[in-house]
Amino acid sequence: MTPAQLERFQAKLLKERADAEGRFAEFDDVMAEVRAARSGASADDEHDPEGPTMTQEWSQRSAVLADARTELADIDHALARIEDGSYGVCRNCGKRITVARLDARPTAELCIDCARLAR
């Protein structure tokens, strides 16, 4: 992989990281609101026919927050691979991951053949 390609992928990953951090912060704030509402003594929403319960809200928001946390970890791992020189190399077979695959999924750790086998 050329230095220019590595720079382009690093910039792309840093942008994706900033976007993911924003989503994480937003959902973390929402989780704090739901947490506060759940701890309130007057919050008997289990019998409210008008909408989702706080438990359902908590579950949905927790899942989104976990996804954002995983996305951040994947991006950080890809950035570390750029730094250590292993970015773009399949961690399974050691072959190069194509630029087209990295364009589509810049955090990819497996070449397309190994990714298919891993399913």
Secondary structure, DSSP 8 states (H G I E B T S, - for coil): --HHHHHHHHHHHHHHHHHHHHHHHHHHHHHHHHHHHHHSTT---TT-TTS--HHHHHHHHHHHHHHHHHHHHHHHHHHHHHHHT-TTB-TTT--B--HHHHHH-TT--S-HHHHHHH-
